[in-house]
């Protein structure tokens, strides 16, 4: 079952107008929210980021936080899985004709949920690979936009090279991953790109920073260079479905001799505590 514009219906029956601007232009925003043991994780933070994205593209939020919670709880109740991943998408809506400018339209709202099975610590301990690519995306990566063609092409490159992620840089400065935030650890200090228009400030990113502080890492919200990333003691990526994942090879070059580090292990453990607090 999914939610579409006020109705809970089977997914195969859900349909939108061919004139929907999300379909025609990718004119919309989205959120992905993890659910652990039936509890929606950091809902207020995700709804605030959704609001920020909507404000950035001049779309009115169709629901209050209380209404969103009601919709999400009902969607979750259709599944017996205790761990789920909620997907929310809001487009500007359907117009009468295809044109780049827009009028005031009724937003299209879609919500679905899928089972979520985070990797165990034992599975993560094997480490994962990444490749480096130039970040050629637009200048408003802070908007969680459904216009994801660049990210799709990066992710396909990762699949082709049989690695977990593509790590992006602008003029040798690391920004983020195609679908994640990136962290480099050197001499007990964690480095990551500061919030701004060149990255999407992930909710999970904030939790990683919170866990890192708890584990006595120094935090520097300054972007590492490509050379600094390759020379790091540890490299991690984070996202709502990956949580915090160790990267042990970048462009086939080993990080920390291809082994995970103690800092990652400690931060991972604290992150798990936050999930169940």
Secondary structure, DSSP 8 states (H G I E B T S, - for coil): -EEETTEEE-GGG----TTBHHHHH--EEEEEEEEETTEETTHHHHHHHHHHHHHHTT---SS-HHHHHHHHHHHHHT---SSEEEEEEEE--B-SS--SS------EEEEEEEE-----HHHHTT-EEEEEEE----S-TTS-BS--HHHHHHHHHHHHTT-SEEEEEETTEEEEESSSEEEEEETTEEE---SSTTS---HHHHHHHHHHHHTT-EEE-S--BHHHHHT-SEEEEEETTTEEEEEEEETTEESGGG---HHHHHHHHHHHHHHT-
